[in-house]
Amino acid sequence: MKEVVTIDARGIFYRELNAKLREAVSNGTQRIELRNVYGQRYIGTDLDKPVEIDIFGTPGNDLGAFMDSPRIIVHGNAQDGCGNTMNSGEIIIHGHAGDILGLSARGGKIFVREDVGYRAGIHMKEYQDKRPIVVIGGTAQDFFGEYMAGGVLILLGLNLEEGEGHKANFIGTGMHGGAIYIRGEIQEFQLGKEVGIAELDETDYSVLKERVGEFASHFGYDADQILKYKFTKLFPLYLRPYGRLYAY
């Protein structure tokens, strides 16, 4: 059993809180609980040790930015920019998340139980053997997967009513890499001009089985029940969708 270090974040400015967090990690602490978190930014930013951080409260913007290895579990909602340019590790959010989730992530995994805001997965990319994974249990706002260059985005729509479709528009606008999987109804007019729709093959089903299985284990769902429903795969039609605008 890993020893737990508890830090009370009530009334602490974000710089002081992150200094305390870094000190604990540098001392070899493997598990940390942050209590009474109220909007402090940059928690877990640039950490590169395999530490597990449980957050009770609502962390501020750029949670886990640039991080490499930690596992962050948020027992509640999170704000904008979670996993900004993360390299590896895992962020698990037991609630909603804000805008630009996974911005420019080049590795690691993000799981969100409920909905996310605008531009989730924007400019996600793959780097060498790293492939970022984002799985969202609810639905998303506009520009989902905008400028996506790599990785996997999965949108499950578990909170949609029977026959209710996702509301996001401009999905995959500027997409030029990676794959988006959407469970539930989606119409062609909701998609960016740069994406195509494909039937799932064995590789796609294998990806979904693994990643939805992880999601289900984090949040207490039945993966088999989730996977019974139809999924749509979106893929980029062009490698450089806007290159011709700047070429002579």
PyMOL commands that set and color helices and strands:
alter all, ss='L'
color gray80, all
select helices_A, chain A and resi 14-26+188-190+202-219+223-227+243-246
alter helices_A, ss='H'
color red, helices_A
select strands_A, chain A and resi 4-8+31-38+52-58+68-74+88-93+109-112+133-136+149-155+177-183+195-198+231-236
alter strands_A, ss='S'
color yellow, strands_A
deselect
rebuild
show_as cartoon
